[in-house]
Amino acid sequence: MIFGAILAGGIGTRMGNVEKPKQYLMVGGKPIIIHTIEAFTACEKLDKVIVLCPEDWLDYTQELFDQYGVSSKQIAIIPGGAMRNDTIMNAISYVEKNYGLEDDTILLTHDAVRPLVTKRIIEDNIAAVREKGACDTVVPATDTIVESLDGHVISHVPDRAHLYQGQTPQSFKAKEFRELYLSLTDHEKETLTDAAKVFVIKGREVALVKGETYNVKITYPSDLQLAESLLGGKE
């Protein structure tokens, strides 16, 4: 079976002093999370979409879905975890409890605040996991990336031709992810910034899936303005 996991556990501190987590802010006439959910439920290859949000916002999320006609048959709303990978583990536990966890169970994890993900990206993730076992959605880096070890002077300038910017979905065989994650040391877990790194640390291949420059993550107020423009044009 194939599951989407919409990671909506953040509270959006970088968005500034807002009254609700950023995934619930309005853009293009709807809450951000509704755009994201609609992109996933439009993909008929997904058996279920799991939405993981702060526990205090579970009822509000359900009310939003009812308001915008999101079918409860397609969606499950459950609490997220303290950290990103804890949230993913909650999704895997839900799958195991309700559907069973097989070697070929696929999980696509996606930021709730990336509302411009496309059906093509979602389907390419599914195909890549079937072939390689894990994948990351990326776009080539267009700016020069500089490394600074002390935050004051440049330590290294890597070759941009080999650099990519990570997006989501990040997708993988759910059972393998759980096994690899549980085998990490506490120090290795502290270095994690996303799910793909779990596979990299353990020496597994992670395929690249072509993203889109407009598959932006809404993090700052300026991102809201960009998404408003893109979604307004789309609608």
N, C-alpha and C positions, 0 to 999 in steps of 0.2 A: 504494500500500500504506500501511497505518497501523501505526505502531510505538509502543509504550510504552517510555519510558526511565526506569528507576527509579534515582534518584541516591542511591547508598549509599556515597559516597566519604568522608564525614565521620568523624571519630574521637570526636566528642561531648565536647569539653573542658568545656563548660558543664554537663555532667551530673555533674561531680565526678570523684573518683578511682574510676573503674570499670575492670573488668578487660578489657573489650572495647568496641568501638564501640557506640554506643547503639542502632543498628538491630538489633543481635543480642540486646538485653536482652529478658527475658520479660515479657509483658503479656497478660492474658486467656488464659493457658495456652499461648501460643506466642511465639516470637520476633517482635518488631515487624515485621521485614521479611517474615515469612511472611503476616501479615495483609494487608500492602500488596500483595504479589504475588497473593494469592488474589483481591483486589478487581479487579485488572487482568486476570487470566486468566479471570475470570468474564464478561468483556465479549467476546462473540464477534466484534465488529467489529475487534478488534485482530489483526493478522497475526502479530506477534511481540512479546515483551516482553524488553527488553534491561536487564540488571541491571549497573550499574557500581559496583564496590566497590574498596577498597584492594587493591593487588596481593597483599599478604601474607595477605589474607583470601579469596582466590579459592577455594581448596580447601575452606576451612571453609564458605563459602557453598554450594558444591555439595553438601557433606555434609548441610547443613541441608535443602536442597531435596529430596534423596533421602529423608531421614528423614521429611519431612512430605508426601511424595507429589507434589511439584511436577514436572510433566512436563517433561523436557528438550526435547521437541518444541516447547513453547510458549516456552521461556526460553533466552536466551543470557547467559552471565556473562562480563564482560570488565573489564579494569582501568579505573578512573576516571582523571581528570587531576588536575593540581595545584590548579586552581580550578574552580568550578562550571561556567563556560562551556567550559573545557577538557574537562571530563567530557562535556558535551553534544556537543562536536566529536568526541570519541572515538566516541560513539554514532552520529553521522552518518557517520563514516568506516566503521564496521562495516556500516551499512546499504548504503552505496555499494559496498563490496567484495563483499558477499554477495548483494545483491538489486538493485543499481543504484539510482541516485538520479534520480528524475523530478521534474518541476515540481510534480506533485500529491502527492508523498510527504509524509505527515503524521507528525509526531513529537510525542507527548505526554510532557512531562518532569514528573516527580513526585518529591517528597521521599520517600525510603524510610521516614522516620519520621512520615509522615502515614497511619497505618493505617486511618483511618476514612473514607477517600474512598469515594464511592458510585458505583454503576454509572450513575446519572443524571448525576452531574457529569462522568464520563468521556465519556459519549455526547454531552452538551451541548458539551463541548470539541471533539469531532470535528465536530459540526454547525457550530460557530462558525468553525472553521478553514476548512471548505469554503466558507463564505459570505464571511469577511473576510480569511482568510490567516493570522491570528494572534489569540490570545486569552489572557486571564488570568483565573483563578478568584478571585473576591473576595467579601467580605461587607461591608456598610455599617459604617463606623466607629460604634461606640456610645459611646465615650468622647471627650471633647474632646481634640484633639491640639494641643499647644503646640510652637512652634519656638523654639529658643534657639541663637543663633550662637556664644555664648561658653561655654555650659554652666552659666551662673550666673543669668542673668535671661532672661525671656521676650522674644523679639524679635517674634513674630507668633503670632496665634491664628487659623488658617484656619477657614472655615465648614465645620463638620462635615457638613453636608448634601451636600457635594461630595467627601467623603473616603471611601475604602474601604480595607480591610485585605487585602493580597494573600495568597493561599494558593497551592496547586498542585493540579492540573496547570496548567502554562503550556504552551501548544501552538501549533504553527505549521507552515508548509511548511518542511521541513528544508533544502531547497536554498536557499531565500531567506534563511533564518537564516544559513547558512554564508557566503553572499555578503555579507550586511550586516555580519556579525561581522568578517570579514576586511578590510572596508573601513574599520573604525574606527581612529582614531588610538590610540597607546599611552595618551594621557591619557584618552580616552573609555573605553577598556577598564578603566582604573583606577577609574572611577566606577561600574562595573556592580555591581549587587547581585543581579540576576536576569536571566533571558532576555528577558522582555518589554521591558526597558529598551533592548535592542538595537534593537528596532523603533521605539520612541518617539524615540530619538536620531536615527534616520534618517528621521523624519517619516512613518512608516507607521502606519496605524490598528491598534489592538489592541482587540478586542471584549472586553466584560465577560461572564463566565459566573458565574451565581449559585452561590456556594459554600454551605457550611453552617458554623454556629458550632462544631459538634463535629468538623469536619475539622481537628483541631488538629495542630500540629507538636510532637512530643515533644522538648523541648530541655532542660528542667530536671527535677529529681526530682519536683517537684509535678505536672508533666505526666504522669508515669508513673502517679501515683495517679488522676488524672482519666481517663486512657485505660483503666486497669484497671476502673474503675467503668463506663465506657461500653461497653467490650468485654464485660465480664462480663454486663451487662444484655442486650447484643445476642445473646450466645450462649445 
